[in-house]
Amino acid sequence: MKLHLIRHLPTEWNQRGILQGSRDNPILPPSAAMRSRSEANQVLILDLAFDLILTSELQRTQQSAAAYDIHNFRVEPLLNELNFGPYEGRPKAEMIEELGAAWRERPRSITLGEAIVAFEARLLRFIEQYRSAETVLAFAHGRLMRALCSIAATGDVGRMNDYQIANNELLVLTFEAG
C-alpha cells in the first residue's frame, strides 16, 4: 500500500502549541501560506487514482479534506489522533517536560488517555486492514503520522518523536504486503 497522508490544516490550538488529541477542534480559515501548500500538495496528488480516501472521526481532518475539495471520503476511527488524556488542552511543552526522557526515548512505556502500545496496535490494525489497497489518501493527525513514520522505518512507534510534521504536510509511506 502506498499511503499518502496529509496532516490536517491548523487549528487555534495548533497555533498556540496546545495538545488536542481527541478534542474535536475546527480548523482555522486557511492562510495564504496554507493555501499555497494545499495547491502544491494538490499538484502532487492530482493524477493519482486513490482506491480509498479516508479521514478520522475528528472534524479537523474532515474539514481539511473539504478544503481540498474532497468530499467522497470515508471516516475511519483507526485514524483518530492519540488520546493525550490529562494533557489535552494543555501546552505540549508541559507534557514533554513532565514525561521527560520516557517521552523521547521510551514512549511505548507511557499511558496517557490511551496507552502508547494500544495506539501502536490500532495503527498496526489500520495498516493490516488497508494493506491490500494500492493507493490510499488519508487526512490525519500529527502524532498519528509520526507514529506511522516510525512504524514504516522500524516496525514500531518507538522512534515517533524523531519526526517533525507540519500542519498540511503531505507524506507518502509504503507498507508492503506481509
C-alpha positions as CSV (number, residue, x, y, z in Angstrom):
1,M,0.0,0.0,0.0
2,K,1.2,3.5,-0.9
3,L,-0.3,5.7,1.8
4,H,-0.5,9.4,1.1
5,L,-1.0,11.3,4.4
6,I,-1.9,14.9,4.8
7,R,-1.9,16.4,8.2
8,H,-5.0,18.5,8.9
9,L,-4.9,22.2,8.4
10,P,-4.1,24.3,11.6
11,T,-6.5,24.9,14.4
12,E,-6.3,27.6,17.0
13,W,-4.7,25.1,19.4
14,N,-2.0,24.2,16.9
15,Q,-1.0,27.8,16.7
16,R,-0.9,28.1,20.5
17,G,1.1,24.9,21.0
18,I,-1.8,23.2,22.9
19,L,-2.3,19.4,22.7
20,Q,-5.6,18.5,21.0
21,G,-5.6,14.7,20.8
22,S,-9.2,13.5,20.9
23,R,-10.6,17.0,21.3
24,D,-12.7,17.9,18.3
25,N,-11.5,21.4,17.3
26,P,-12.2,23.0,14.0
27,I,-9.6,24.2,11.6
28,L,-8.9,27.9,11.1
29,P,-9.6,29.7,7.8
30,P,-6.6,28.8,5.6
31,S,-3.9,31.4,5.5
32,A,-2.2,32.3,2.2
33,A,0.7,30.1,3.2
34,M,-1.6,27.1,3.9
35,R,-3.5,27.7,0.6
36,S,-0.2,27.7,-1.2
37,R,0.9,24.4,0.4
38,S,-2.5,22.9,-0.4
39,E,-2.1,23.9,-4.0
40,A,1.4,22.3,-4.1
41,N,0.0,19.1,-2.5
42,Q,-2.8,19.0,-5.0
43,V,-0.4,19.1,-7.9
44,L,1.4,16.1,-6.4
45,I,-1.8,14.0,-5.9
46,L,-3.8,15.3,-8.8
47,D,-3.3,12.5,-11.2
48,L,-3.4,9.7,-8.7
49,A,-6.3,7.3,-8.6
50,F,-6.9,6.5,-5.0
51,D,-8.5,3.3,-4.0
52,L,-9.7,5.0,-0.8
53,I,-9.8,8.4,0.7
54,L,-10.1,8.4,4.5
55,T,-10.4,10.8,7.4
56,S,-10.5,10.4,11.1
57,E,-13.7,10.9,13.1
58,L,-12.5,14.4,14.1
59,Q,-13.8,17.4,12.3
60,R,-10.4,18.9,11.6
61,T,-9.5,16.1,9.2
62,Q,-12.9,16.2,7.5
63,Q,-12.7,20.0,7.2
64,S,-9.2,19.7,5.7
65,A,-10.4,17.2,3.1
66,A,-13.3,19.6,2.2
67,A,-10.7,22.4,1.9
68,Y,-9.0,20.2,-0.8
69,D,-12.5,19.9,-2.4
70,I,-12.6,16.3,-1.5
71,H,-16.0,15.1,-0.2
72,N,-16.0,11.4,-1.1
73,F,-14.0,10.3,1.9
74,R,-14.8,7.6,4.3
75,V,-14.5,8.1,8.1
76,E,-12.1,5.7,9.7
77,P,-11.9,5.6,13.5
78,L,-8.5,3.9,13.4
79,L,-7.1,7.2,12.1
80,N,-8.2,9.1,15.2
81,E,-5.4,11.0,17.0
82,L,-3.7,9.7,20.1
83,N,-5.7,10.5,23.2
84,F,-3.4,12.5,25.4
85,G,-5.6,12.2,28.4
86,P,-4.8,14.8,31.1
87,Y,-2.5,16.7,28.7
88,E,-5.3,17.6,26.3
89,G,-5.9,21.3,26.4
90,R,-2.5,22.0,27.9
91,P,0.7,23.2,26.3
92,K,2.6,20.4,24.6
93,A,5.8,21.7,26.3
94,E,4.3,20.8,29.7
95,M,3.8,17.2,28.7
96,I,7.3,16.9,27.3
97,E,8.8,18.4,30.4
98,E,6.7,16.2,32.8
99,L,7.3,12.9,30.9
100,G,11.0,13.8,30.2
101,A,13.2,11.1,28.8
102,A,10.4,8.5,28.8
103,W,8.5,10.5,26.1
104,R,11.6,10.9,23.9
105,E,13.3,7.5,24.4
106,R,10.6,5.0,25.6
107,P,7.2,6.3,24.5
108,R,5.9,2.7,24.4
109,S,6.2,2.6,28.2
110,I,3.7,5.5,28.6
111,T,0.0,5.6,29.2
112,L,-1.8,8.9,28.6
113,G,-5.6,8.8,27.8
114,E,-4.6,5.9,25.6
115,A,-1.6,3.6,26.2
116,I,1.0,4.1,23.5
117,V,1.2,0.4,23.0
118,A,-2.6,0.4,22.4
119,F,-2.2,3.3,19.9
120,E,0.5,1.3,18.2
121,A,-1.8,-1.7,18.0
122,R,-4.5,0.4,16.5
123,L,-2.1,1.7,13.8
124,L,-0.9,-1.8,13.0
125,R,-4.6,-2.8,12.6
126,F,-5.1,0.1,10.2
127,I,-2.1,-1.0,8.1
128,E,-3.3,-4.6,8.1
129,Q,-6.9,-3.6,7.2
130,Y,-5.8,-1.5,4.2
131,R,-2.6,-3.2,3.1
132,S,-4.3,-4.7,0.0
133,A,-5.3,-1.3,-1.3
134,E,-2.8,0.0,-3.8
135,T,-3.1,3.8,-3.2
136,V,-4.7,5.4,-0.2
137,L,-5.1,9.1,0.7
138,A,-5.7,9.9,4.3
139,F,-6.3,13.2,6.1
140,A,-4.8,12.6,9.5
141,H,-3.1,14.0,12.6
142,G,0.5,14.9,13.6
143,R,1.2,12.2,16.3
144,L,-0.5,9.6,14.2
145,M,1.6,10.5,11.2
146,R,4.8,10.5,13.3
147,A,3.9,7.1,14.7
148,L,3.3,5.7,11.2
149,C,6.7,7.1,10.0
150,S,8.3,5.2,12.9
151,I,6.4,2.0,12.1
152,A,7.4,2.3,8.4
153,A,11.1,2.8,9.4
154,T,11.5,0.5,12.4
155,G,8.4,-1.7,12.8
156,D,7.1,0.1,15.9
157,V,6.3,3.5,17.3
158,G,9.4,3.8,19.5
159,R,11.0,6.5,17.3
160,M,7.9,8.5,16.6
161,N,9.3,11.5,18.5
162,D,12.1,11.8,16.0
163,Y,9.8,13.2,13.3
164,Q,8.5,16.7,12.8
165,I,5.4,17.1,10.7
166,A,3.8,20.4,10.0
167,N,0.1,21.1,9.5
168,N,-0.9,20.5,5.9
169,E,2.3,18.5,5.2
170,L,2.0,15.6,2.7
171,L,3.9,12.4,3.4
172,V,4.0,9.2,1.4
173,L,4.7,5.9,3.1
174,T,4.8,2.4,1.6
175,F,3.7,-0.7,3.5
176,E,4.5,-3.9,1.6
177,A,2.2,-6.9,1.7
178,G,3.1,-9.4,4.5
